[in-house]
Amino acid sequence: MTQLSTFSRRQFLAGVGASALTLPSLTDAFGNPLPTAQPGRKLGIALVGLGSYSKNQLAPALQQTKNCRLAGIVTGTPAKAEEWMKKYDIPKANVYDYKTFDRIADNKDIDVVYVVLPNSMHREYVVRAAQAGKHVICEKPMAIMPQECQEMIDACKKANKQLAVGYRLHYEPFTQEAMRLGQQKVFGPIKFVESSDGFRIGDPGQWRMKKALAGGGPLMDVGIYAVQGARYVTGEEPISVTAQFGPKTEPQKFKDVEETLFWQFQFPSGAVSNSTTSYTAGVERLYASCQDGWFELSPAFGYGPLKGRTSKGPIEKPIVNHQAMHMDGVCEVLLQNKTLPDHITGAEGMRDVKLLQAIYQAAETGRKIDLKA
């Protein structure tokens, strides 16, 4: 996102504005009408990993989508497979485990593979999905290290398949409005951004608390939302970062990953941002102080409903299903045989992963990290 490059007006309208929402009368952040469902068949999506996000968000959302449908599942738990087959009328031929996954190449009923696995497993299954001849959606963060991201991008390019990352908020009306307000300088140039996301985590035995699987703690989970928020309201790439680990108030629980992390970005325009992510306390806010006013979203990053206001009054936008909008938007582009906009692809995913690793480097060394290179 060198000054507005990732979220330029042209790309924004081509990508975010192209998403098919639940109501055809809705408009995107620039007031353009949103298209309805594409004519013809829906693309079949197979969910890889049937954890809480697939169960509680993606599968229900796929019952509301216009351009795609739940066609298959990949799970290592036979009981889950039986449950999902019955609940969603999934044929046995479209059910795979991790050993039989590559046979998905022969299944013409499945067009897109959605990887919803622990972060450390994203690279393997994105590469295997591409090699099987399927388009891919990968949950964020895209991977743990930038090199993994590049391997994923290269595999999809070699297979002539497209790779999207699960940036659902790019299709969400309140977020689109925050992008517009910031990037179009509606209240003048942005001076300061607060972008933070955290919650109190439950089960200490879950994969998110294991560095080998997650790559880190809250930064590698909800922290990416805070990174994204600062980037998409400014429309700029940060040029430097400083960061600090918070204290470990529960050292036994957080022996493998960080508990809280703070970081500060500087942007080319002179804007600065301050962010917090945590597994020990709740915070969910995106606030921008501008030369002539301010705007904020709070809640800003959850599954909704989001809320917003500005120095001139409340932000009024429709409440929609984020996941349905995201998957419909991606699949609409695929159905039209067009190229996915940069801001939701692997290129954007790799930008974030580079920043996540730079934040860790800054916190570990106590130095300001130059991001201009």
Long-range contacts (C-beta under 8 A, 24 or more apart in sequence): 1-231, 1-232, 1-235, 1-236, 1-237, 1-351, 2-236, 2-237, 3-235, 3-236, 3-237, 3-268, 3-269, 4-183, 4-235, 4-236, 6-231, 6-235, 6-342, 6-343, 6-348, 6-351, 7-179, 7-183, 7-232, 7-235, 7-343, 11-341, 11-342, 11-343, 12-179, 12-341, 12-343, 14-341, 15-170, 15-329, 15-333, 15-340, 15-341, 15-342, 15-343, 15-344, 16-170, 16-171, 16-176, 16-329, 16-341, 16-343, 18-329, 18-332, 18-333, 18-341, 19-171, 19-325, 19-326, 19-328, 19-329, 19-332, 20-66, 20-67, 20-325, 20-328, 20-329, 20-332, 21-171, 21-318, 21-320, 21-325, 21-328, 22-64, 22-320, 22-321, 22-324, 22-325, 23-318, 23-320, 26-173, 26-318, 26-320, 28-176, 29-173, 29-176, 29-177, 29-179, 29-180, 30-180, 35-332, 36-66, 37-66, 37-67, 37-328, 38-66, 38-67, 38-332, 38-335, 38-336, 40-335, 42-66, 42-67, 42-68, 42-69, 42-331, 43-67, 43-68, 43-69, 43-111, 43-112, 43-331, 43-334, 43-335, 44-68, 44-69, 44-71, 44-72, 44-94, 44-109, 44-110, 44-111, 44-112, 45-69, 45-70, 45-71, 45-72, 45-110, 45-111, 45-112, 45-113, 45-114, 45-137, 45-327, 45-331, 46-71, 46-72, 46-73, 46-74, 46-94, 46-96, 46-104, 46-110, 46-112, 46-113, 46-114, 46-134, 47-72, 47-73, 47-74, 47-114, 47-116, 48-74, 48-101, 48-113, 48-114, 48-115, 48-116, 48-117, 48-125, 48-129, 49-74, 49-75, 49-115, 49-116, 49-117, 50-75, 50-77, 50-80, 50-84, 50-116, 51-116, 53-116, 53-139, 54-116, 57-303, 57-323, 58-114, 58-116, 58-323, 58-327, 59-84, 59-88, 61-321, 61-322, 61-323, 61-324, 61-327, 62-324, 62-327, 64-321, 64-324, 65-324, 65-327, 65-328, 65-331, 66-328, 67-327, 67-328, 67-331, 67-332, 67-335, 68-112, 68-327, 68-328, 68-331, 71-109, 71-110, 71-111, 72-96, 72-104, 72-107, 72-109, 72-110, 74-98, 74-101, 74-104, 74-113, 101-125, 101-128, 101-132, 102-128, 102-131, 102-132, 104-129, 104-132, 104-134, 105-131, 105-132, 105-133, 105-134, 110-134, 111-135, 111-334, 112-136, 112-137, 112-330, 112-331, 112-334, 113-137, 114-138, 114-139, 114-327, 115-139, 118-207, 118-208, 118-213, 118-214, 119-143, 119-144, 119-213, 119-214, 119-215, 119-220, 120-144, 120-212, 120-213, 120-214, 120-215, 121-213, 122-148, 122-152, 123-148, 123-149, 123-151, 123-152, 126-152, 126-155, 126-156, 126-163, 127-151, 127-152, 127-155, 129-161, 130-155, 130-156, 130-158, 130-159, 130-161, 130-163, 131-155, 131-159, 133-159, 133-161, 134-161, 135-161, 135-162, 135-163, 135-164, 135-334, 136-161, 136-162, 136-163, 136-164, 137-163, 137-164, 137-165, 137-166, 137-327, 137-330, 138-163, 138-164, 138-165, 138-166, 138-346, 138-349, 139-165, 139-166, 140-165, 140-166, 140-167, 140-224, 140-349, 140-352, 141-215, 141-220, 141-224, 141-349, 141-352, 141-353, 141-356, 142-346, 142-349, 142-350, 142-352, 142-353, 143-349, 143-353, 144-215, 144-216, 144-220, 144-353, 145-215, 145-353, 145-357, 146-350, 146-353, 146-354, 146-357, 148-353, 149-346, 149-349, 149-350, 149-353, 150-350, 152-346, 153-346, 153-347, 153-350, 156-346, 162-333, 162-334, 162-339, 162-340, 162-345, 163-340, 163-345, 163-346, 164-330, 164-340, 164-344, 164-345, 165-344, 165-345, 165-346, 165-348, 165-349, 166-326, 167-228, 167-326, 167-343, 167-344, 167-348, 168-322, 168-323, 168-325, 168-326, 169-225, 169-228, 169-301, 169-322, 170-232, 170-326, 170-343, 170-344, 171-322, 171-325, 171-326, 171-329, 172-304, 172-306, 172-320, 172-322, 172-325, 173-317, 173-318, 173-320, 174-297, 174-306, 174-307, 174-308, 174-315, 174-317, 175-232, 175-297, 175-300, 175-306, 177-308, 177-315, 177-317, 178-229, 178-232, 178-233, 178-286, 178-288, 178-295, 178-297, 178-308, 179-232, 179-233, 179-235, 181-233, 181-288, 181-295, 181-310, 182-232, 182-233, 182-234, 182-235, 182-288, 182-290, 182-295, 183-232, 183-233, 183-234, 183-235, 185-290, 186-290, 186-295, 187-288, 187-290, 187-291, 187-292, 187-293, 187-294, 187-295, 187-310, 187-311, 188-290, 188-291, 188-292, 188-293, 189-269, 189-270, 189-271, 189-290, 189-291, 190-233, 190-234, 190-269, 190-271, 190-288, 190-289, 190-290, 191-270, 191-271, 191-272, 191-289, 191-290, 191-291, 192-271, 192-272, 192-273, 192-274, 192-288, 192-289, 193-229, 193-230, 193-233, 193-234, 193-271, 193-272, 193-273, 193-274, 193-286, 193-287, 193-288, 193-289, 194-273, 194-274, 194-275, 194-285, 194-286, 194-287, 195-225, 195-226, 195-227, 195-229, 195-230, 195-233, 195-273, 195-274, 195-275, 195-285, 195-286, 195-287, 195-300, 196-226, 196-275, 196-276, 196-277, 196-283, 196-284, 196-285, 197-222, 197-223, 197-225, 197-226, 197-229, 197-277, 197-283, 197-284, 197-300, 197-301, 198-222, 198-260, 198-276, 198-277, 198-278, 198-279, 198-280, 198-281, 198-282, 198-283, 198-284, 199-278, 199-279, 199-281, 199-282, 199-284, 200-279, 200-280, 200-281, 200-282, 201-279, 201-280, 204-253, 208-257, 208-279, 209-253, 209-254, 209-256, 209-257, 209-279, 210-256, 210-257, 211-256, 211-257, 214-257, 216-257, 216-258, 216-356, 216-360, 217-254, 217-257, 217-258, 217-259, 217-261, 217-279, 218-257, 218-258, 218-259, 218-260, 218-261, 218-277, 218-278, 218-279, 219-258, 219-261, 219-277, 219-356, 219-359, 219-360, 220-356, 221-277, 221-279, 222-277, 222-301, 223-261, 223-275, 223-277, 223-356, 223-359, 224-352, 224-356, 225-300, 225-301, 226-275, 226-276, 226-277, 226-301, 227-275, 227-352, 227-355, 227-356, 227-359, 228-352, 229-286, 229-300, 229-301, 230-265, 230-273, 230-275, 231-351, 233-286, 233-288, 234-267, 234-269, 234-271, 234-273, 236-267, 236-268, 236-269, 236-271, 237-267, 237-268, 237-351, 237-371, 238-265, 238-266, 238-267, 238-273, 238-355, 238-371, 239-266, 239-267, 239-268, 239-370, 239-371, 239-372, 240-265, 240-266, 240-368, 240-369, 240-370, 240-371, 240-372, 241-265, 241-266, 241-355, 241-358, 241-359, 241-362, 241-368, 241-369, 241-371, 242-362, 242-367, 242-368, 242-369, 243-359, 243-360, 243-362, 243-363, 244-363, 245-363, 246-278, 249-280, 250-280, 254-279, 254-280, 258-363, 261-359, 261-363, 263-359, 263-362, 263-363
